[in-house]
Amino acid sequence: MINETAKLMKVNALNMIALHFRRRLHQYIRFKYAEEGKLELSHKQTKRLVDRCSRVKSVPEKDEDGNLTGKT
């Protein structure tokens, strides 16, 4: 039970770090790549650039023995 809770906490922490990184990347791109004379890019352009920069590849999940669990 404790081991399972520790694994869930690790996964949650990694997800929070990834989400935080994506938010900060979105803000950076929005202001950094704005056209001359404009304060920021449009949301649509920013989203397109962020999606290109931070694609996440899904990887099959394995259990303790190294067998695939069928989850990604």
Backbone atoms as SQL, in Angstrom:
CREATE TABLE atoms (id INTEGER PRIMARY KEY, chain TEXT, resi INTEGER, resn TEXT, atom TEXT, x REAL, y REAL, z REAL);
INSERT INTO atoms VALUES
  (1, 'A', 1, 'MET', 'N', 0.823, -1.191, 0.000),
  (2, 'A', 1, 'MET', 'CA', 0.000, 0.000, 0.000),
  (3, 'A', 1, 'MET', 'C', 0.868, 1.256, 0.000),
  (4, 'A', 2, 'ILE', 'N', 1.877, 1.295, 0.876),
  (5, 'A', 2, 'ILE', 'CA', 2.744, 2.468, 0.953),
  (6, 'A', 2, 'ILE', 'C', 3.547, 2.608, -0.336),
  (7, 'A', 3, 'ASN', 'N', 4.028, 1.482, -0.863),
  (8, 'A', 3, 'ASN', 'CA', 4.793, 1.505, -2.105),
  (9, 'A', 3, 'ASN', 'C', 3.937, 2.037, -3.253),
  (10, 'A', 4, 'GLU', 'N', 2.687, 1.629, -3.298),
  (11, 'A', 4, 'GLU', 'CA', 1.765, 2.092, -4.341),
  (12, 'A', 4, 'GLU', 'C', 1.508, 3.593, -4.206),
  (13, 'A', 5, 'THR', 'N', 1.363, 4.067, -2.985),
  (14, 'A', 5, 'THR', 'CA', 1.162, 5.499, -2.746),
  (15, 'A', 5, 'THR', 'C', 2.383, 6.297, -3.183),
  (16, 'A', 6, 'ALA', 'N', 3.570, 5.774, -2.906),
  (17, 'A', 6, 'ALA', 'CA', 4.803, 6.454, -3.317),
  (18, 'A', 6, 'ALA', 'C', 4.890, 6.546, -4.834),
  (19, 'A', 7, 'LYS', 'N', 4.490, 5.488, -5.530),
  (20, 'A', 7, 'LYS', 'CA', 4.505, 5.503, -6.998),
  (21, 'A', 7, 'LYS', 'C', 3.530, 6.543, -7.538),
  (22, 'A', 8, 'LEU', 'N', 2.339, 6.610, -6.941),
  (23, 'A', 8, 'LEU', 'CA', 1.349, 7.594, -7.382),
  (24, 'A', 8, 'LEU', 'C', 1.839, 9.022, -7.125),
  (25, 'A', 9, 'MET', 'N', 2.498, 9.232, -5.995),
  (26, 'A', 9, 'MET', 'CA', 3.037, 10.558, -5.699),
  (27, 'A', 9, 'MET', 'C', 4.115, 10.947, -6.707),
  (28, 'A', 10, 'LYS', 'N', 4.931, 9.986, -7.098),
  (29, 'A', 10, 'LYS', 'CA', 5.981, 10.251, -8.087),
  (30, 'A', 10, 'LYS', 'C', 5.364, 10.638, -9.424),
  (31, 'A', 11, 'VAL', 'N', 4.364, 9.887, -9.860),
  (32, 'A', 11, 'VAL', 'CA', 3.696, 10.181, -11.129),
  (33, 'A', 11, 'VAL', 'C', 3.035, 11.550, -11.081),
  (34, 'A', 12, 'ASN', 'N', 2.357, 11.853, -9.980),
  (35, 'A', 12, 'ASN', 'CA', 1.709, 13.157, -9.838),
  (36, 'A', 12, 'ASN', 'C', 2.727, 14.295, -9.862),
  (37, 'A', 13, 'ALA', 'N', 3.862, 14.099, -9.206),
  (38, 'A', 13, 'ALA', 'CA', 4.902, 15.132, -9.192),
  (39, 'A', 13, 'ALA', 'C', 5.451, 15.364, -10.596),
  (40, 'A', 14, 'LEU', 'N', 5.687, 14.289, -11.331),
  (41, 'A', 14, 'LEU', 'CA', 6.188, 14.431, -12.702),
  (42, 'A', 14, 'LEU', 'C', 5.178, 15.141, -13.589),
  (43, 'A', 15, 'ASN', 'N', 3.904, 14.830, -13.411),
  (44, 'A', 15, 'ASN', 'CA', 2.863, 15.501, -14.192),
  (45, 'A', 15, 'ASN', 'C', 2.788, 16.987, -13.858),
  (46, 'A', 16, 'MET', 'N', 2.916, 17.326, -12.576),
  (47, 'A', 16, 'MET', 'CA', 2.875, 18.737, -12.180),
  (48, 'A', 16, 'MET', 'C', 4.069, 19.502, -12.748),
  (49, 'A', 17, 'ILE', 'N', 5.240, 18.874, -12.748),
  (50, 'A', 17, 'ILE', 'CA', 6.431, 19.518, -13.312),
  (51, 'A', 17, 'ILE', 'C', 6.253, 19.750, -14.802),
  (52, 'A', 18, 'ALA', 'N', 5.732, 18.750, -15.510),
  (53, 'A', 18, 'ALA', 'CA', 5.509, 18.893, -16.951),
  (54, 'A', 18, 'ALA', 'C', 4.489, 19.986, -17.246),
  (55, 'A', 19, 'LEU', 'N', 3.423, 20.050, -16.470),
  (56, 'A', 19, 'LEU', 'CA', 2.402, 21.076, -16.671),
  (57, 'A', 19, 'LEU', 'C', 2.967, 22.467, -16.383),
  (58, 'A', 20, 'HIS', 'N', 3.743, 22.592, -15.324),
  (59, 'A', 20, 'HIS', 'CA', 4.357, 23.874, -14.981),
  (60, 'A', 20, 'HIS', 'C', 5.294, 24.327, -16.103),
  (61, 'A', 21, 'PHE', 'N', 6.104, 23.398, -16.623),
  (62, 'A', 21, 'PHE', 'CA', 7.016, 23.723, -17.720),
  (63, 'A', 21, 'PHE', 'C', 6.245, 24.194, -18.939),
  (64, 'A', 22, 'ARG', 'N', 5.158, 23.510, -19.281),
  (65, 'A', 22, 'ARG', 'CA', 4.368, 23.876, -20.456),
  (66, 'A', 22, 'ARG', 'C', 3.754, 25.270, -20.300),
  (67, 'A', 23, 'ARG', 'N', 3.273, 25.587, -19.113),
  (68, 'A', 23, 'ARG', 'CA', 2.699, 26.918, -18.874),
  (69, 'A', 23, 'ARG', 'C', 3.752, 28.010, -19.028),
  (70, 'A', 24, 'ARG', 'N', 4.916, 27.789, -18.448),
  (71, 'A', 24, 'ARG', 'CA', 5.987, 28.785, -18.543),
  (72, 'A', 24, 'ARG', 'C', 6.490, 28.908, -19.976),
  (73, 'A', 25, 'LEU', 'N', 6.590, 27.805, -20.694),
  (74, 'A', 25, 'LEU', 'CA', 6.993, 27.838, -22.100),
  (75, 'A', 25, 'LEU', 'C', 5.985, 28.640, -22.915),
  (76, 'A', 26, 'HIS', 'N', 4.705, 28.447, -22.643),
  (77, 'A', 26, 'HIS', 'CA', 3.638, 29.174, -23.338),
  (78, 'A', 26, 'HIS', 'C', 3.810, 30.678, -23.117),
  (79, 'A', 27, 'GLN', 'N', 4.051, 31.086, -21.880),
  (80, 'A', 27, 'GLN', 'CA', 4.233, 32.513, -21.586),
  (81, 'A', 27, 'GLN', 'C', 5.470, 33.070, -22.278),
  (82, 'A', 28, 'TYR', 'N', 6.568, 32.329, -22.226),
  (83, 'A', 28, 'TYR', 'CA', 7.814, 32.787, -22.837),
  (84, 'A', 28, 'TYR', 'C', 7.637, 32.987, -24.337),
  (85, 'A', 29, 'ILE', 'N', 7.067, 31.995, -25.009),
  (86, 'A', 29, 'ILE', 'CA', 6.871, 32.087, -26.459),
  (87, 'A', 29, 'ILE', 'C', 5.935, 33.230, -26.801),
  (88, 'A', 30, 'ARG', 'N', 4.897, 33.391, -26.025),
  (89, 'A', 30, 'ARG', 'CA', 3.895, 34.423, -26.320),
  (90, 'A', 30, 'ARG', 'C', 4.509, 35.821, -26.334),
  (91, 'A', 31, 'PHE', 'N', 5.415, 36.100, -25.417),
  (92, 'A', 31, 'PHE', 'CA', 6.022, 37.428, -25.352),
  (93, 'A', 31, 'PHE', 'C', 7.290, 37.538, -26.191),
  (94, 'A', 32, 'LYS', 'N', 8.088, 36.486, -26.242),
  (95, 'A', 32, 'LYS', 'CA', 9.375, 36.537, -26.942),
  (96, 'A', 32, 'LYS', 'C', 9.200, 36.654, -28.453),
  (97, 'A', 33, 'TYR', 'N', 8.258, 35.937, -29.030),
  (98, 'A', 33, 'TYR', 'CA', 8.127, 35.869, -30.482),
  (99, 'A', 33, 'TYR', 'C', 7.021, 36.754, -31.036),
  (100, 'A', 34, 'ALA', 'N', 6.606, 37.746, -30.285),
  (101, 'A', 34, 'ALA', 'CA', 5.615, 38.703, -30.785),
  (102, 'A', 34, 'ALA', 'C', 6.253, 39.551, -31.882),
  (103, 'A', 35, 'GLU', 'N', 5.440, 39.970, -32.836),
  (104, 'A', 35, 'GLU', 'CA', 5.941, 40.792, -33.934),
  (105, 'A', 35, 'GLU', 'C', 6.357, 42.160, -33.421),
  (106, 'A', 36, 'GLU', 'N', 7.170, 42.830, -34.202),
  (107, 'A', 36, 'GLU', 'CA', 7.637, 44.179, -33.847),
  (108, 'A', 36, 'GLU', 'C', 6.444, 45.104, -33.630),
  (109, 'A', 37, 'GLY', 'N', 6.405, 45.774, -32.514),
  (110, 'A', 37, 'GLY', 'CA', 5.329, 46.705, -32.214),
  (111, 'A', 37, 'GLY', 'C', 4.144, 46.088, -31.494),
  (112, 'A', 38, 'LYS', 'N', 4.102, 44.765, -31.381),
  (113, 'A', 38, 'LYS', 'CA', 3.026, 44.091, -30.656),
  (114, 'A', 38, 'LYS', 'C', 3.564, 43.575, -29.329),
  (115, 'A', 39, 'LEU', 'N', 2.696, 43.493, -28.366),
  (116, 'A', 39, 'LEU', 'CA', 3.114, 43.041, -27.045),
  (117, 'A', 39, 'LEU', 'C', 3.222, 41.516, -26.971),
  (118, 'A', 40, 'GLU', 'N', 2.281, 40.804, -27.619),
  (119, 'A', 40, 'GLU', 'CA', 2.294, 39.345, -27.526),
  (120, 'A', 40, 'GLU', 'C', 1.672, 38.711, -28.765),
  (121, 'A', 41, 'LEU', 'N', 1.995, 37.426, -28.966),
  (122, 'A', 41, 'LEU', 'CA', 1.397, 36.647, -30.057),
  (123, 'A', 41, 'LEU', 'C', -0.053, 36.324, -29.732),
  (124, 'A', 42, 'SER', 'N', -0.800, 35.972, -30.750),
  (125, 'A', 42, 'SER', 'CA', -2.169, 35.522, -30.503),
  (126, 'A', 42, 'SER', 'C', -2.124, 34.157, -29.822),
  (127, 'A', 43, 'HIS', 'N', -3.203, 33.808, -29.169),
  (128, 'A', 43, 'HIS', 'CA', -3.261, 32.523, -28.458),
  (129, 'A', 43, 'HIS', 'C', -3.085, 31.360, -29.437),
  (130, 'A', 44, 'LYS', 'N', -3.692, 31.452, -30.602),
  (131, 'A', 44, 'LYS', 'CA', -3.632, 30.366, -31.587),
  (132, 'A', 44, 'LYS', 'C', -2.201, 30.136, -32.076),
  (133, 'A', 45, 'GLN', 'N', -1.487, 31.210, -32.392),
  (134, 'A', 45, 'GLN', 'CA', -0.103, 31.074, -32.840),
  (135, 'A', 45, 'GLN', 'C', 0.786, 30.527, -31.728),
  (136, 'A', 46, 'THR', 'N', 0.568, 31.007, -30.529),
  (137, 'A', 46, 'THR', 'CA', 1.366, 30.544, -29.395),
  (138, 'A', 46, 'THR', 'C', 1.127, 29.066, -29.135),
  (139, 'A', 47, 'LYS', 'N', -0.129, 28.646, -29.167),
  (140, 'A', 47, 'LYS', 'CA', -0.457, 27.241, -28.923),
  (141, 'A', 47, 'LYS', 'C', 0.205, 26.347, -29.963),
  (142, 'A', 48, 'ARG', 'N', 0.204, 26.785, -31.212),
  (143, 'A', 48, 'ARG', 'CA', 0.822, 25.996, -32.274),
  (144, 'A', 48, 'ARG', 'C', 2.321, 25.830, -32.024),
  (145, 'A', 49, 'LEU', 'N', 3.000, 26.901, -31.637),
  (146, 'A', 49, 'LEU', 'CA', 4.432, 26.818, -31.361),
  (147, 'A', 49, 'LEU', 'C', 4.728, 25.950, -30.138),
  (148, 'A', 50, 'VAL', 'N', 3.944, 26.099, -29.093),
  (149, 'A', 50, 'VAL', 'CA', 4.155, 25.299, -27.882),
  (150, 'A', 50, 'VAL', 'C', 3.936, 23.822, -28.186),
  (151, 'A', 51, 'ASP', 'N', 2.914, 23.502, -28.955),
  (152, 'A', 51, 'ASP', 'CA', 2.654, 22.107, -29.310),
  (153, 'A', 51, 'ASP', 'C', 3.816, 21.505, -30.088),
  (154, 'A', 52, 'ARG', 'N', 4.433, 22.294, -30.922),
  (155, 'A', 52, 'ARG', 'CA', 5.581, 21.799, -31.688),
  (156, 'A', 52, 'ARG', 'C', 6.794, 21.573, -30.798),
  (157, 'A', 53, 'CYS', 'N', 6.939, 22.382, -29.765),
  (158, 'A', 53, 'CYS', 'CA', 8.111, 22.287, -28.884),
  (159, 'A', 53, 'CYS', 'C', 7.992, 21.194, -27.834),
  (160, 'A', 54, 'SER', 'N', 6.799, 20.917, -27.384),
  (161, 'A', 54, 'SER', 'CA', 6.661, 20.028, -26.222),
  (162, 'A', 54, 'SER', 'C', 5.733, 18.856, -26.492),
  (163, 'A', 55, 'ARG', 'N', 5.996, 18.131, -27.540),
  (164, 'A', 55, 'ARG', 'CA', 5.231, 16.914, -27.802),
  (165, 'A', 55, 'ARG', 'C', 5.605, 15.862, -26.771),
  (166, 'A', 56, 'VAL', 'N', 4.626, 15.147, -26.304),
  (167, 'A', 56, 'VAL', 'CA', 4.873, 14.099, -25.321),
  (168, 'A', 56, 'VAL', 'C', 4.647, 12.759, -25.991),
  (169, 'A', 57, 'LYS', 'N', 5.644, 11.907, -25.895),
  (170, 'A', 57, 'LYS', 'CA', 5.555, 10.577, -26.478),
  (171, 'A', 57, 'LYS', 'C', 5.044, 9.624, -25.404),
  (172, 'A', 58, 'SER', 'N', 3.956, 8.920, -25.700),
  (173, 'A', 58, 'SER', 'CA', 3.433, 7.973, -24.716),
  (174, 'A', 58, 'SER', 'C', 4.264, 6.694, -24.754),
  (175, 'A', 59, 'VAL', 'N', 4.553, 6.192, -23.578),
  (176, 'A', 59, 'VAL', 'CA', 5.379, 4.999, -23.431),
  (177, 'A', 59, 'VAL', 'C', 4.573, 3.965, -22.665),
  (178, 'A', 60, 'PRO', 'N', 4.580, 2.705, -23.124),
  (179, 'A', 60, 'PRO', 'CA', 3.844, 1.666, -22.394),
  (180, 'A', 60, 'PRO', 'C', 4.364, 1.517, -20.966),
  (181, 'A', 61, 'GLU', 'N', 3.444, 1.322, -20.052),
  (182, 'A', 61, 'GLU', 'CA', 3.783, 1.186, -18.638),
  (183, 'A', 61, 'GLU', 'C', 4.192, -0.253, -18.346),
  (184, 'A', 62, 'LYS', 'N', 5.170, -0.437, -17.451),
  (185, 'A', 62, 'LYS', 'CA', 5.623, -1.773, -17.056),
  (186, 'A', 62, 'LYS', 'C', 5.448, -1.939, -15.555),
  (187, 'A', 63, 'ASP', 'N', 5.218, -3.192, -15.138),
  (188, 'A', 63, 'ASP', 'CA', 5.115, -3.466, -13.706),
  (189, 'A', 63, 'ASP', 'C', 6.507, -3.742, -13.128),
  (190, 'A', 64, 'GLU', 'N', 6.568, -4.182, -11.865),
  (191, 'A', 64, 'GLU', 'CA', 7.850, -4.410, -11.200),
  (192, 'A', 64, 'GLU', 'C', 8.698, -5.476, -11.887),
  (193, 'A', 65, 'ASP', 'N', 8.037, -6.446, -12.533),
  (194, 'A', 65, 'ASP', 'CA', 8.757, -7.536, -13.185),
  (195, 'A', 65, 'ASP', 'C', 9.174, -7.194, -14.609),
  (196, 'A', 66, 'GLY', 'N', 8.798, -6.025, -15.089),
  (197, 'A', 66, 'GLY', 'CA', 9.157, -5.625, -16.447),
  (198, 'A', 66, 'GLY', 'C', 8.136, -6.018, -17.497),
  (199, 'A', 67, 'ASN', 'N', 6.988, -6.547, -17.071),
  (200, 'A', 67, 'ASN', 'CA', 5.936, -6.932, -18.010),
  (201, 'A', 67, 'ASN', 'C', 5.059, -5.729, -18.333),
  (202, 'A', 68, 'LEU', 'N', 4.597, -5.649, -19.577),
  (203, 'A', 68, 'LEU', 'CA', 3.724, -4.548, -19.979),
  (204, 'A', 68, 'LEU', 'C', 2.372, -4.674, -19.295),
  (205, 'A', 69, 'THR', 'N', 1.837, -3.540, -18.829),
  (206, 'A', 69, 'THR', 'CA', 0.558, -3.552, -18.117),
  (207, 'A', 69, 'THR', 'C', -0.619, -3.235, -19.029),
  (208, 'A', 70, 'GLY', 'N', -0.341, -2.767, -20.242),
  (209, 'A', 70, 'GLY', 'CA', -1.423, -2.405, -21.152),
  (210, 'A', 70, 'GLY', 'C', -1.824, -0.949, -21.031),
  (211, 'A', 71, 'LYS', 'N', -1.186, -0.211, -20.139),
  (212, 'A', 71, 'LYS', 'CA', -1.449, 1.215, -19.969),
  (213, 'A', 71, 'LYS', 'C', -0.331, 2.010, -20.632),
  (214, 'A', 72, 'THR', 'N', -0.632, 3.281, -20.929),
  (215, 'A', 72, 'THR', 'CA', 0.420, 4.156, -21.475),
  (216, 'A', 72, 'THR', 'C', 0.578, 5.363, -20.596);
